[in-house]
Amino acid sequence: MAAAMEWTGRPAGLPRGTHGVTDRAGGTSSFPRTRESRGVRSRIRPALPTRTMIRLPDPARSRAFLFGVTSYADEGLPDLPAVAGNLRELRRLLTSPDGGFAPEHCVVMAEPATPQAVQDALRHQAAQAEDTLLVYFAGHGVRERDDSLYLALADTHQDDAVVSGLAYDDMSALIRQEPHTAAHRIVILDCCFSGPFSPRTGAGSADPVGEPAIEGACVLAAGAGDAASLAPPGERHTAFTGELLRLLEGGVPGAGDLLPLGTLTERLMQAARLRGLPEPRHALHGTTRDLALVRNRAATPGTGPVPDAAPPVPPAAAQTHAARPLVFAGELHATKADLARTVRAHWSKAAQVFFQRMGTRQEPSEGWRELRGWLRQFSDPLADDVEGRIALVDRYLTAGGLTPDHKLLHLLRWLDPDGPVVYRGAPVTYGTLRRACLARPARGWDKRMLADLESQPLLGTLAGFRSLERLAGVQGRWDTAVRAWRAATGVRGLPKDVRDWAVATGPGALLAGLLPSDLPEERVPEGARPPSDARPSSRTVPWYDQLLTAAGGPQTPLGRLLEAEWSKRAETEARREEEARRQEERRREEEARRRAEADERRRREEAERREQRQATPLVAPEEKPAAGPPAGPPAGPEAWERQAAQVRQARERSAARERLASLDQQTGPQRETWPGRTAPRPPAPPRPPAPPRPPAREQRGRDAGPLRTDPLDRMVAVAWALAIGVGWTLVPLVVVWTTWWYGSYEVDAARTLTAASAVAGAAALAALVPGAFGLGTGFRPRLLRPSTWAPAPGAALLLGAMLYLYWLAGHNASSRASTIKADSDLLRKVGWDRFWTFVNQHSYRVSGVDALLSLLLLPVLAGCAVAGFWAGRRVVRRCRERYTGR
């Protein structure tokens, strides 16, 4: 690089303590004077650059690309809120009437996430720039071990800045490469060059200013390669950009009508030394020193050289163009209107490509990644809704509770809020909303739209469109009305078909009533139109009144639908209830009349009996009548007959009194007398003797209720039988393998005993399952009473004897060719896998002992089967005796 420079001493305009270096193209670089440079004599002929006419860039053939990052995903890189102010103010000054760039040719990219996105946008701008290309970056800079500078983007991490950061060398090479033919190329960096943002970090030598000289190139950096730029907390701008904006906004007195880059860099260095900030570094090559970015607002009119007349600045474009178009549905989309138009035409494909499977934050899907990168290009604070875009991505597009169609509706609202509203490929107006709410039965788009309205807060999103702005606040009122309607439909006494209709029809009809009321009345679909003769019923039932109140009255759409659907039924039920009420009143009146007549009849009968008792007393004479004639002769025959009649009457009264007393003892207060007679009513015939009480077990079966043998009861009984059989089988299995583990006998014997236990369990199930299937509810063993499910003692002893007999004969016998004993000791020594590999892979041998054991195994298995079947039959018999007595 030294071969391309000429020593110039300190040219005019440079501060003391610095030297100037002029390259062969005529550019000048400044750097501080060091101790070594003071003792070196110049061996190069001094040469001063040639001054040219100061001018502004050609707005039609110049491009400006400003990008910066305010927030970082890496916690080690602090956020820089002042960067947003840098981008906003710098664009305003560059595109103002005093600036040299057209508004539509000044692109701002805020929060770029990947290097590819920046390179694509920069490549697009560099290809169009013919006069001047300005590139500005504000954010963090990360220095790697090889002193390479990487510009930290939104997703950059310090550990992998080589991959996730934008290499300055790559950006510089992109600007210099052909066919980019801009006459002037200006790079302004406001970042630190030595790792994370910290004023005390860094000791490297990475310096972008030290790149090779290029004709018409200018590099202006916030500090030296080993310094950190300052971003004071709470300030609107960073330190370097703030001073740059101050000079562009206020100008430099005495500098002429234009403010060239040479004067601008000198004032920046002077201001940095005065304020104690890191000195900016700059490298101006060729005629870039005489290029001005803005007019000098502090200049006196008529002073300074006359600049070249620039063409008038065209008005700002109606739509901001993205630097890198989005490819979707076979078309390129550079503006928001273009993408909105394609989304309306290809709704299903857009929802599937962008939002159906979005991936994760670390690994997003390709469709979502492309869309997010395209959205981040709309970062111009003046021309784009930057805050709305951030809210769109963070709150809606990445939200987990929204459907893909709802997210796409949010995207369409941000892209074109003034255009036609489309949802699921169909236009959305007040009329289509009302049709979807009232269509019965709802089909197709109407059905899906109503379902999405009930499950998603679509009304608030639709209210963001200008054509549907009157929907603002409808979502809250609709939610309140739906809650009241559901409370009304949840009351007791509401018929099931009415409740089903209310659940299906109510929410949509309530929303139809909340739509703007001064719109033209929409056509109500057939089946939902109230009949012309429908009138409010004079007789109603409580559930109808509650639903009509919750619907908002008969004048609302839901109220009209309710009257058309259920008014006649409510009137019929009201009449039926009124008739039933009248019949109940008549029945009660008739019952009261009969009760009064019965009371009157009992009073009359009691009065008659009382009069009879008073007329004919039932009291016997004190003396006992003599068996024979009186001692003294009567006065005459007539007296004798009268005395005999009195004795007869006394005897009859005494016998009647005795019968009445015995009747009182038998019937108690139920005794009644014959109407008109003094004698009591004859006693009732004796009751037949009680039948003999059945035996206790038969009585328990009767108390348990009749047997039920429907399919469900049979299945439950079979389940009980299977549980008992499996439980019986597990007991000997646990005993066999426990003794094998602690007794250390051959595993072949344990497996044979396991097979014998399984045979016993199968035989028990063969007896239990058919018996349980036939008994049904009669097969209900009780867990707390083991006698109802435990095997018979004889069967258990027989099974134990068979197993023990075979264990005595063959517990140490093995049919394997190996002499190693496969017992639990070997298992604990070699492990589970190697043990079973040894048991299963060794060949078997046949001997006389094996033949005898095989012959012995047959009666053992037969005995086990008999024991299991015996135990199952005993349990079934107990249950049958319990419930049938047989």
Secondary structure, DSSP 8 states (H G I E B T S, - for coil): -GGGEEE--S-TTS-TTEEEEEETTS-EEEEE--HHHHT----S----------B---GGG-EEEEEE-S--SSTTS---THHHHHHHHHHHHHTSTTBSS-GGGEEEEES--SHHHHHHHHHHHHHH-SSEEEEEEES-EEE-TT--EEE--TT--GGGHHHHSEEHHHHHHHHHSTT---SEEEEEEES-SSSSS-TT-------GGGS---TTEEEEESS-TT------TT-SS-HHHHHHHHHHHH--TTS-SEEEHHHHHHHHHHHHHHHT----EEEE-GGGGGBEEEE-TT--TT-S-------------SS---SS-EEETTEEE-SHHHHHHHHHHTHHHHIIIIIIS-B-SSSB-HHHHHHHHHHHT---TTTS-HHHHHHIIIIIIT-SSS-HHHHHHHHHHHH-TTS--EETTEE--HHHHHHHHH-SS--HHHHHHHHHHHHS-HHHHHTTSGGGGGGTTHHHHHHHHHHHHHHHHTSTT--HHHHHHHHHHHHHHHHHHHS-TTS------TTSS--TT----SS--HHHHHHHHHTT-TTSHHHHHHHHHHHHHHHHHHHHHHHHHHHHHHHHHHHHHHHHHHHHHHHHHHHHHHHHHHHS-----SS---SSS-SS--SSHHHHHHHHHHHHHHHHHHHHHHHHHHHHHHHGGG--B-TT-SSB---------------HHHHHHHHT-----SHHHHHHHHHHHHHHHHHHHHHHHHHHHHHHHHH---HHHHHHHHHHHHHHHHHHHHHHHHHHHHHGGG----TT-GGGTS--HHHHHHHHHHHHHHHHHHSS---BSS-S--SHHHHHHH-HHHHHHHHHHS-B---HHHHHHHHHHHHHHHHHHHHHHHHHHHHHHHHHHHHH--
